[in-house]
Amino acid sequence: MANAGIVKSVMRRQVSRQVAAYASARTTRPREPLMTATDPAMTALAHGWSALSLLHGRIESRVERALQAEHRLSAREYSLLDVLSRQHDGEGGHLQMRQVADSVVLSQSATTRLVTRLEDRGLLSRYLCPTDRRGIYTDVSGDGLRLLEEARPTHNAALREALDQAATDPVLAPLVDAVRQLQGGAQPA
């Protein structure tokens, strides 16, 4: 019992010294200027982020509506089928669920639910990894590949339309140009 009291006392003194050292270092170091809401750099950053978010929302909305109307497929379902259809039997050709989740920008649990939903529709199938029985891989079924190929022109047209429309907005036009450059199909202004 006495030892416990001594240990607590020593720990309290050590913590007190660490807090004092931290406070001393904090007050002797020059402070960096705080960014305010009117700071031009912060304002520009916020406007850029807002424009990027707006562009993403417009594209996703246009693609979602088109895929739902034509193929009863969400944009996330399309993305998942597309990612999984690119797997191959070579080294590193099959994706683990974590990699699939990263590719479709979802959490692992949301990706698992999405895979289950598409598996229930007969568009995907799961199987155990032959070299590691703990791993589960997912493949696109024949029906899934057919639906993906039918939906691809709809997806691409909706994406192109959304980008073309956004290119007419002076705030979004530079972002559209950047997207087109990334895809290797930059179009002159």
Secondary structure, 3 states (H helix, E strand, C coil): CHHHHHHHHHHHHHHHHHHHHHHHHHHHCCCCCCCCCCCHHHHHHHHHHHHHHHHHHHHHHHHHHHHHHHHCCCHHHHHHHHHHHCCCCCCCCCCCHHHHHHHHCCCHHHHHHHHHHHHHCCCEEEEECCCCCCCEEEEECHHHHHHHHHHHHHHHHHHHHHHHHHCCCCCCHHHHHHHHHHCCCCCCC
